[in-house]
Amino acid sequence: MLNGILKKVLFVLVVVVIFQNWGKIERVLNPSGVVSEQTRASARVVLYSTEWCGYCKATRRFLG
């Protein structure tokens, strides 16, 4: 009886771990979906912000 319960608990734990790491698993199975570093470097970002917002200032500094 205890053996059956442990198998069910282990199964649930495995399902939860797979669910939490699905993004990593998907990148391993489908590497073509990964954005190249060159594409990432040439991407344009439009930032709509205000002068008085501290978060906007931090984001401007982060984006360079």
Phi and psi in radians as a Rosetta constraint file:
Dihedral C 1 N 2 CA 2 C 2 CIRCULARHARMONIC -1.135 0.35
Dihedral N 2 CA 2 C 2 N 3 CIRCULARHARMONIC -0.597 0.35
Dihedral C 2 N 3 CA 3 C 3 CIRCULARHARMONIC -1.103 0.35
Dihedral N 3 CA 3 C 3 N 4 CIRCULARHARMONIC -0.701 0.35
Dihedral C 3 N 4 CA 4 C 4 CIRCULARHARMONIC -1.157 0.35
Dihedral N 4 CA 4 C 4 N 5 CIRCULARHARMONIC -0.686 0.35
Dihedral C 4 N 5 CA 5 C 5 CIRCULARHARMONIC -1.162 0.35
Dihedral N 5 CA 5 C 5 N 6 CIRCULARHARMONIC -0.732 0.35
Dihedral C 5 N 6 CA 6 C 6 CIRCULARHARMONIC -1.111 0.35
Dihedral N 6 CA 6 C 6 N 7 CIRCULARHARMONIC -0.646 0.35
Dihedral C 6 N 7 CA 7 C 7 CIRCULARHARMONIC -1.123 0.35
Dihedral N 7 CA 7 C 7 N 8 CIRCULARHARMONIC -0.716 0.35
Dihedral C 7 N 8 CA 8 C 8 CIRCULARHARMONIC -1.154 0.35
Dihedral N 8 CA 8 C 8 N 9 CIRCULARHARMONIC -0.741 0.35
Dihedral C 8 N 9 CA 9 C 9 CIRCULARHARMONIC -1.123 0.35
Dihedral N 9 CA 9 C 9 N 10 CIRCULARHARMONIC -0.756 0.35
Dihedral C 9 N 10 CA 10 C 10 CIRCULARHARMONIC -1.083 0.35
Dihedral N 10 CA 10 C 10 N 11 CIRCULARHARMONIC -0.724 0.35
Dihedral C 10 N 11 CA 11 C 11 CIRCULARHARMONIC -1.072 0.35
Dihedral N 11 CA 11 C 11 N 12 CIRCULARHARMONIC -0.784 0.35
Dihedral C 11 N 12 CA 12 C 12 CIRCULARHARMONIC -1.098 0.35
Dihedral N 12 CA 12 C 12 N 13 CIRCULARHARMONIC -0.737 0.35
Dihedral C 12 N 13 CA 13 C 13 CIRCULARHARMONIC -1.087 0.35
Dihedral N 13 CA 13 C 13 N 14 CIRCULARHARMONIC -0.740 0.35
Dihedral C 13 N 14 CA 14 C 14 CIRCULARHARMONIC -1.105 0.35
Dihedral N 14 CA 14 C 14 N 15 CIRCULARHARMONIC -0.743 0.35
Dihedral C 14 N 15 CA 15 C 15 CIRCULARHARMONIC -1.092 0.35
Dihedral N 15 CA 15 C 15 N 16 CIRCULARHARMONIC -0.743 0.35
Dihedral C 15 N 16 CA 16 C 16 CIRCULARHARMONIC -1.126 0.35
Dihedral N 16 CA 16 C 16 N 17 CIRCULARHARMONIC -0.762 0.35
Dihedral C 16 N 17 CA 17 C 17 CIRCULARHARMONIC -1.114 0.35
Dihedral N 17 CA 17 C 17 N 18 CIRCULARHARMONIC -0.739 0.35
Dihedral C 17 N 18 CA 18 C 18 CIRCULARHARMONIC -1.104 0.35
Dihedral N 18 CA 18 C 18 N 19 CIRCULARHARMONIC -0.736 0.35
Dihedral C 18 N 19 CA 19 C 19 CIRCULARHARMONIC -1.099 0.35
Dihedral N 19 CA 19 C 19 N 20 CIRCULARHARMONIC -0.739 0.35
Dihedral C 19 N 20 CA 20 C 20 CIRCULARHARMONIC -1.211 0.35
Dihedral N 20 CA 20 C 20 N 21 CIRCULARHARMONIC -0.503 0.35
Dihedral C 20 N 21 CA 21 C 21 CIRCULARHARMONIC -1.888 0.35
Dihedral N 21 CA 21 C 21 N 22 CIRCULARHARMONIC 0.401 0.35
Dihedral C 21 N 22 CA 22 C 22 CIRCULARHARMONIC -1.086 0.35
Dihedral N 22 CA 22 C 22 N 23 CIRCULARHARMONIC -0.610 0.35
Dihedral C 22 N 23 CA 23 C 23 CIRCULARHARMONIC -1.076 0.35
Dihedral N 23 CA 23 C 23 N 24 CIRCULARHARMONIC -0.750 0.35
Dihedral C 23 N 24 CA 24 C 24 CIRCULARHARMONIC -1.170 0.35
Dihedral N 24 CA 24 C 24 N 25 CIRCULARHARMONIC -0.714 0.35
Dihedral C 24 N 25 CA 25 C 25 CIRCULARHARMONIC -1.128 0.35
Dihedral N 25 CA 25 C 25 N 26 CIRCULARHARMONIC -0.720 0.35
Dihedral C 25 N 26 CA 26 C 26 CIRCULARHARMONIC -1.130 0.35
Dihedral N 26 CA 26 C 26 N 27 CIRCULARHARMONIC -0.673 0.35
Dihedral C 26 N 27 CA 27 C 27 CIRCULARHARMONIC -1.130 0.35
Dihedral N 27 CA 27 C 27 N 28 CIRCULARHARMONIC -0.601 0.35
Dihedral C 27 N 28 CA 28 C 28 CIRCULARHARMONIC -1.234 0.35
Dihedral N 28 CA 28 C 28 N 29 CIRCULARHARMONIC -0.709 0.35
Dihedral C 28 N 29 CA 29 C 29 CIRCULARHARMONIC -1.338 0.35
Dihedral N 29 CA 29 C 29 N 30 CIRCULARHARMONIC -0.499 0.35
Dihedral C 29 N 30 CA 30 C 30 CIRCULARHARMONIC -2.305 0.35
Dihedral N 30 CA 30 C 30 N 31 CIRCULARHARMONIC 1.320 0.35
Dihedral C 30 N 31 CA 31 C 31 CIRCULARHARMONIC -1.247 0.35
Dihedral N 31 CA 31 C 31 N 32 CIRCULARHARMONIC -0.266 0.35
Dihedral C 31 N 32 CA 32 C 32 CIRCULARHARMONIC -1.198 0.35
Dihedral N 32 CA 32 C 32 N 33 CIRCULARHARMONIC -0.352 0.35
Dihedral C 32 N 33 CA 33 C 33 CIRCULARHARMONIC -1.384 0.35
Dihedral N 33 CA 33 C 33 N 34 CIRCULARHARMONIC -0.107 0.35
Dihedral C 33 N 34 CA 34 C 34 CIRCULARHARMONIC -1.357 0.35
Dihedral N 34 CA 34 C 34 N 35 CIRCULARHARMONIC 2.327 0.35
Dihedral C 34 N 35 CA 35 C 35 CIRCULARHARMONIC -1.364 0.35
Dihedral N 35 CA 35 C 35 N 36 CIRCULARHARMONIC 2.313 0.35
Dihedral C 35 N 36 CA 36 C 36 CIRCULARHARMONIC -1.255 0.35
Dihedral N 36 CA 36 C 36 N 37 CIRCULARHARMONIC 2.791 0.35
Dihedral C 36 N 37 CA 37 C 37 CIRCULARHARMONIC -1.147 0.35
Dihedral N 37 CA 37 C 37 N 38 CIRCULARHARMONIC -0.609 0.35
Dihedral C 37 N 38 CA 38 C 38 CIRCULARHARMONIC -1.155 0.35
Dihedral N 38 CA 38 C 38 N 39 CIRCULARHARMONIC -0.740 0.35
Dihedral C 38 N 39 CA 39 C 39 CIRCULARHARMONIC -1.127 0.35
Dihedral N 39 CA 39 C 39 N 40 CIRCULARHARMONIC -0.713 0.35
Dihedral C 39 N 40 CA 40 C 40 CIRCULARHARMONIC -1.141 0.35
Dihedral N 40 CA 40 C 40 N 41 CIRCULARHARMONIC -0.655 0.35
Dihedral C 40 N 41 CA 41 C 41 CIRCULARHARMONIC -1.244 0.35
Dihedral N 41 CA 41 C 41 N 42 CIRCULARHARMONIC -0.543 0.35
Dihedral C 41 N 42 CA 42 C 42 CIRCULARHARMONIC -1.614 0.35
Dihedral N 42 CA 42 C 42 N 43 CIRCULARHARMONIC 0.012 0.35
Dihedral C 42 N 43 CA 43 C 43 CIRCULARHARMONIC -1.231 0.35
Dihedral N 43 CA 43 C 43 N 44 CIRCULARHARMONIC 2.474 0.35
Dihedral C 43 N 44 CA 44 C 44 CIRCULARHARMONIC -1.758 0.35
Dihedral N 44 CA 44 C 44 N 45 CIRCULARHARMONIC 2.459 0.35
Dihedral C 44 N 45 CA 45 C 45 CIRCULARHARMONIC -2.165 0.35
Dihedral N 45 CA 45 C 45 N 46 CIRCULARHARMONIC 2.258 0.35
Dihedral C 45 N 46 CA 46 C 46 CIRCULARHARMONIC -1.805 0.35
Dihedral N 46 CA 46 C 46 N 47 CIRCULARHARMONIC 2.127 0.35
Dihedral C 46 N 47 CA 47 C 47 CIRCULARHARMONIC -1.938 0.35
Dihedral N 47 CA 47 C 47 N 48 CIRCULARHARMONIC 2.023 0.35
Dihedral C 47 N 48 CA 48 C 48 CIRCULARHARMONIC -1.642 0.35
Dihedral N 48 CA 48 C 48 N 49 CIRCULARHARMONIC 2.094 0.35
Dihedral C 48 N 49 CA 49 C 49 CIRCULARHARMONIC -2.583 0.35
Dihedral N 49 CA 49 C 49 N 50 CIRCULARHARMONIC 3.065 0.35
Dihedral C 49 N 50 CA 50 C 50 CIRCULARHARMONIC -2.066 0.35
Dihedral N 50 CA 50 C 50 N 51 CIRCULARHARMONIC 2.865 0.35
Dihedral C 50 N 51 CA 51 C 51 CIRCULARHARMONIC -1.334 0.35
Dihedral N 51 CA 51 C 51 N 52 CIRCULARHARMONIC -0.515 0.35
Dihedral C 51 N 52 CA 52 C 52 CIRCULARHARMONIC -1.584 0.35
Dihedral N 52 CA 52 C 52 N 53 CIRCULARHARMONIC -0.153 0.35
Dihedral C 52 N 53 CA 53 C 53 CIRCULARHARMONIC -1.449 0.35
Dihedral N 53 CA 53 C 53 N 54 CIRCULARHARMONIC 2.151 0.35
Dihedral C 53 N 54 CA 54 C 54 CIRCULARHARMONIC -1.155 0.35
Dihedral N 54 CA 54 C 54 N 55 CIRCULARHARMONIC -0.646 0.35
Dihedral C 54 N 55 CA 55 C 55 CIRCULARHARMONIC -1.160 0.35
Dihedral N 55 CA 55 C 55 N 56 CIRCULARHARMONIC -0.662 0.35
Dihedral C 55 N 56 CA 56 C 56 CIRCULARHARMONIC -1.125 0.35
Dihedral N 56 CA 56 C 56 N 57 CIRCULARHARMONIC -0.735 0.35
Dihedral C 56 N 57 CA 57 C 57 CIRCULARHARMONIC -1.092 0.35
Dihedral N 57 CA 57 C 57 N 58 CIRCULARHARMONIC -0.756 0.35
Dihedral C 57 N 58 CA 58 C 58 CIRCULARHARMONIC -1.127 0.35
Dihedral N 58 CA 58 C 58 N 59 CIRCULARHARMONIC -0.678 0.35
Dihedral C 58 N 59 CA 59 C 59 CIRCULARHARMONIC -1.177 0.35
Dihedral N 59 CA 59 C 59 N 60 CIRCULARHARMONIC -0.719 0.35
Dihedral C 59 N 60 CA 60 C 60 CIRCULARHARMONIC -1.044 0.35
Dihedral N 60 CA 60 C 60 N 61 CIRCULARHARMONIC -0.745 0.35
Dihedral C 60 N 61 CA 61 C 61 CIRCULARHARMONIC -1.134 0.35
Dihedral N 61 CA 61 C 61 N 62 CIRCULARHARMONIC -0.691 0.35
Dihedral C 61 N 62 CA 62 C 62 CIRCULARHARMONIC -1.141 0.35
Dihedral N 62 CA 62 C 62 N 63 CIRCULARHARMONIC -0.731 0.35
Dihedral C 62 N 63 CA 63 C 63 CIRCULARHARMONIC -1.382 0.35
Dihedral N 63 CA 63 C 63 N 64 CIRCULARHARMONIC -0.229 0.35
